[in-house]
Amino acid sequence: MKIRKQTTRLLLAVIAALALMSSCTITENISFKQTGYHASAYAFSVEDFFIAVLEDFSEFSTENEDISLMDKAIGDFEKALRYSPTTKNVGLKKLDEHSYEGVFEFTDLMRLVTDLGAGENQSLLDINGNSMTFFLSMDNYEQLVPVIPFLADENFEAFGPVYNQGLNEADYLEMISFMLGEEGPPAIERSVITLRVNTPKEITSFSNGRKVSASVYEFSFPLIDFLLLAEPITFTVRW
């Protein structure tokens, strides 16, 4: 009986992690202003396949029975944003069973990343004058984990980059296929994370990503790149 309960908890953790980390579209829009508060708007959606899997296994959960696993994860992130002294006007809207939109305003994005758990010496994000640089690799991945709480769960770790160093994309997708069936790998392959930066002045240079307009920069990458983190995920934009 004890083994069955442990297995059930593991399955729930795996499914929740994959639903949150895969088969999704995440879009973050950051608008830097000349003065006052800056703005952020984000959208998050998960495919019906993973929502169905969550529902199938949610009956095994004995905690938070009045709230779905998806709602809890997104809600926890909203609470973390509200607790930071750098933010205001934090809002979250659930559009349907698998889509969410959120907004908030902020004064200091680097401070916010620190407040969310990355630490005082975080190296994920650097904003210096009129430039912004993001850099994520295996060397600083541990700074990201507290910012996205479910990454810290011991059951989730097996599906992230720490446990899959050296694993190639084909082998990773084969593992997912074994666990969740044939729909899993293509769902992950369709998953994309996109960040848009609206700058207060005309963009002068950038690395990686693309310049959408005079003052809009976009950086997009497949989620599988994050799950394996074989190469650093990085960009710089200057204005």
LUMGUSE-183790 format. One record per residue (C-alpha): residue number from 1; residue in one letter; y, z, x. Coordinates in Angstrom, 1 decimal, m for minus. Last residue first. Example, Ala and Ser with C-alpha at 12.3 -4.5 7.8 and 13.67 -1.06 7.14 Angstrom:
<pts>
  resi  resn   north      up    east
     2     S    m1.1     7.1    13.7
     1     A    m4.5     7.8    12.3
</pts>
This chain:
<pts>
  resi  resn   north      up    east
   239     W    50.7   m27.1    18.6
   238     R    47.4   m26.4    20.4
   237     V    43.8   m26.6    19.2
   236     T    40.7   m25.3    21.1
   235     F    37.1   m25.6    20.1
   234     T    33.7   m23.9    20.8
   233     I    30.1   m23.5    19.8
   232     P    28.3   m22.9    23.1
   231     E    25.0   m24.7    23.6
   230     A    21.5   m23.6    22.6
   229     L    22.9   m21.6    19.8
   228     L    19.7   m21.9    17.8
   227     L    20.8   m20.7    14.4
   226     F    24.4   m21.7    15.1
   225     D    23.6   m25.3    16.0
   224     I    21.3   m25.4    13.0
   223     L    24.4   m24.8    10.9
   222     P    25.7   m28.2    11.7
   221     F    29.2   m28.3    13.1
   220     S    32.7   m28.9    11.8
   219     F    36.2   m28.5    13.4
   218     E    39.2   m29.8    11.6
   217     Y    42.9   m29.9    12.7
   216     V    45.9   m30.3    10.4
   215     S    49.5   m30.6    11.6
   214     A    49.9   m34.3    12.3
   213     S    46.9   m35.2    10.2
   212     V    43.1   m34.9    10.4
   211     K    42.9   m34.2    14.1
   210     R    39.3   m33.9    15.0
   209     G    36.7   m31.4    16.3
   208     N    36.2   m30.9    20.0
   207     S    39.2   m30.2    22.3
   206     F    42.8   m30.3    20.9
   205     S    46.3   m31.4    21.9
   204     T    49.9   m31.5    20.6
   203     I    49.4   m30.6    17.0
   202     E    52.7   m30.8    15.1
   201     K    54.1   m27.5    14.1
   200     P    53.2   m24.7    11.7
   199     T    49.5   m25.5    12.1
   198     N    46.9   m25.9     9.4
   197     V    43.5   m25.1    10.8
   196     R    40.4   m26.3     9.1
   195     L    37.0   m24.8     9.8
   194     T    33.8   m26.4     8.6
   193     I    30.2   m25.1     8.6
   192     V    27.5   m27.5     7.6
   191     S    24.1   m27.3     5.9
   190     R    22.3   m30.5     5.2
   189     E    19.8   m29.9     8.0
   188     I    19.0   m26.5     6.6
   187     A    18.2   m27.9     3.2
   186     P    16.1   m30.6     4.9
   185     P    14.1   m27.9     6.7
   184     G    13.5   m25.6     3.7
   183     E    12.3   m28.0     1.0
   182     E     8.9   m28.5     2.7
   181     G     7.9   m24.9     2.2
   180     L     9.5   m21.6     2.7
   179     M     7.6   m19.9     5.6
   178     F     5.7   m22.9     7.1
   177     S     8.7   m25.2     6.6
   176     I    11.0   m22.7     8.4
   175     M     8.7   m22.6    11.4
   174     E     8.6   m26.3    11.5
   173     L    12.4   m26.4    11.4
   172     Y    12.5   m24.1    14.5
   171     D    10.0   m26.3    16.3
   170     A    11.9   m29.5    15.6
   169     E    15.3   m27.9    16.6
   168     N    14.1   m26.7    20.0
   167     L    13.2   m23.1    20.8
   166     G    14.6   m21.9    24.1
   165     Q    16.3   m18.9    22.7
   164     N    14.9   m18.2    19.2
   163     Y    15.0   m14.4    19.0
   162     V    18.6   m14.1    19.9
   161     P    19.6   m17.3    18.1
   160     G    18.8   m16.0    14.6
   159     F    15.7   m16.0    12.5
   158     A    14.0   m13.0    14.1
   157     E    17.3   m11.1    13.8
   156     F    17.1   m11.1    10.0
   155     N    14.4    m8.4     9.9
   154     E    16.3    m6.0    12.2
   153     D    19.4    m6.3    10.1
   152     A    22.4    m7.0    12.3
   151     L    23.0   m10.5    11.1
   150     F    23.5    m9.1     7.6
   149     P    26.7    m7.5     8.7
   148     I    28.7   m10.6     9.7
   147     V    31.5    m9.2    11.8
   146     P    29.1    m6.7    13.3
   145     V    26.9    m9.5    14.6
   144     L    29.8   m11.6    16.1
   143     Q    30.3    m9.4    19.1
   142     E    26.6    m9.6    19.9
   141     Y    26.9   m13.4    20.2
   140     N    29.1   m13.0    23.3
   139     D    26.9   m14.2    26.1
   138     M    24.7   m16.3    23.7
   137     S    27.7   m18.4    23.0
   136     L    30.6   m18.5    20.7
   135     F    34.1   m19.6    21.7
   134     F    37.1   m20.1    19.4
   133     T    40.5   m21.1    20.9
   132     M    43.9   m21.1    19.2
   131     S    47.1   m22.3    20.7
   130     N    50.9   m21.9    20.0
   129     G    51.4   m18.5    21.6
   128     N    48.0   m17.2    22.6
   127     I    45.3   m16.9    20.0
   126     D    41.9   m16.2    21.5
   125     L    38.8   m15.8    19.4
   124     L    35.2   m14.9    20.2
   123     S    36.0   m13.0    23.4
   122     Q    36.1    m9.5    21.9
   121     N    37.4    m6.7    24.2
   120     E    38.7    m4.5    21.4
   119     G    35.5    m4.8    19.4
   118     A    33.9    m7.5    17.2
   117     G    33.6    m5.1    14.3
   116     L    35.7    m6.4    11.4
   115     D    38.7    m4.7    12.9
   114     T    38.4    m6.8    16.1
   113     V    38.2   m10.0    14.1
   112     L    41.3    m8.8    12.1
   111     R    43.2    m8.0    15.3
   110     M    42.6   m11.5    16.5
   109     L    43.8   m12.9    13.2
   108     D    47.0   m10.9    13.2
   107     T    49.3   m10.9    10.2
   106     F    46.9   m11.8     7.4
   105     E    46.7   m13.2     3.9
   104     F    43.5   m13.4     1.9
   103     V    41.6   m15.9    m0.2
   102     G    38.0   m16.3    m1.5
   101     E    35.9   m18.8    m3.3
   100     Y    32.2   m18.4    m4.3
    99     S    29.4   m20.7    m5.3
    98     H    25.7   m20.1    m6.1
    97     E    25.4   m18.5    m9.5
    96     D    28.8   m19.9   m10.6
    95     L    32.5   m19.8    m9.5
    94     K    32.5   m16.2    m8.2
    93     K    36.0   m15.4    m7.2
    92     L    37.2   m13.2    m4.4
    91     G    40.7   m12.0    m3.6
    90     V    42.4   m10.2    m0.7
    89     N    46.2   m10.0    m1.3
    88     K    46.8    m8.2     2.0
    87     T    45.3    m8.2     5.5
    86     T    46.2    m6.7     8.9
    85     P    45.4    m3.1     7.9
    84     S    41.7    m4.0     7.6
    83     Y    39.9    m2.3     4.8
    82     R    40.4    m5.1     2.3
    81     L    38.6    m7.6     4.6
    80     A    35.6    m5.3     4.9
    79     K    35.5    m5.0     1.2
    78     E    35.4    m8.8     0.8
    77     F    32.6    m9.1     3.3
    76     D    30.6    m6.5     1.4
    75     G    31.1    m8.4    m1.9
    74     I    29.7   m11.6    m0.3
    73     A    26.6    m9.8     0.8
    72     K    26.2    m7.9    m2.5
    71     D    26.7   m10.9    m4.7
    70     M    24.1   m12.8    m2.8
    69     L    21.6   m10.0    m3.0
    68     S    22.1    m9.8    m6.7
    67     I    23.7    m6.7    m8.3
    66     D    22.4    m4.3   m10.9
    65     E    19.1    m3.6    m9.0
    64     N    21.1    m2.4    m6.0
    63     E    17.9    m1.1    m4.3
    62     T    14.4    m1.4    m5.6
    61     S    13.8    m5.0    m4.6
    60     F    10.5    m6.5    m5.5
    59     E    12.0    m8.2    m8.6
    58     S    14.4   m10.1    m6.3
    57     F    11.6   m12.2    m5.0
    56     D    11.7   m15.1    m7.5
    55     E    15.4   m14.8    m7.9
    54     L    16.0   m15.3    m4.2
    53     V    13.7   m18.3    m4.2
    52     A    15.6   m19.8    m7.1
    51     I    18.9   m19.3    m5.3
    50     F    17.4   m21.0    m2.3
    49     F    16.5   m24.1    m4.2
    48     D    19.8   m24.1    m6.1
    47     E    21.8   m24.8    m2.9
    46     V    24.2   m22.2    m1.5
    45     S    28.0   m22.4    m1.7
    44     F    30.9   m20.7     0.1
    43     A    34.6   m21.5     0.0
    42     Y    37.4   m20.0     2.1
    41     A    41.1   m19.7     1.9
    40     S    43.2   m18.0     4.6
    39     A    46.9   m17.5     4.9
    38     H    49.5   m16.3     7.5
    37     Y    51.9   m13.5     6.7
    36     G    55.5   m13.7     7.8
    35     T    57.1   m16.3    10.0
    34     Q    56.3   m19.8    11.4
    33     K    53.2   m19.9     9.3
    32     F    49.6   m20.4    10.3
    31     S    47.3   m21.8     7.6
    30     I    43.5   m21.1     8.0
    29     N    41.0   m23.0     5.8
    28     E    37.4   m22.0     6.0
    27     T    34.6   m24.1     4.5
    26     I    31.0   m23.0     4.3
    25     T    28.4   m25.3     2.8
    24     C    24.9   m23.9     2.4
    23     S    21.3   m24.7     2.8
    22     S    21.1   m22.0     5.5
    21     M    22.6   m18.7     6.6
    20     L    23.0   m16.9     3.3
    19     A    19.9   m18.2     1.6
    18     L    18.0   m17.9     4.9
    17     A    19.0   m14.3     5.4
    16     A    18.2   m13.4     1.9
    15     I    14.8   m15.1     2.1
    14     V    13.9   m13.4     5.4
    13     A    15.1   m10.0     4.2
    12     L    13.2   m10.2     1.0
    11     L    10.0   m11.3     2.8
    10     L    10.4    m8.4     5.2
     9     R    10.8    m5.9     2.4
     8     T     7.7    m7.2     0.7
     7     T     5.7    m7.1     3.9
     6     Q     6.7    m3.4     4.4
     5     K     5.7    m2.6     0.8
     4     R     2.3    m4.3     1.3
     3     I     1.7    m2.5     4.5
     2     K     2.4     0.9     2.8
     1     M     0.0     0.0     0.0
</pts>
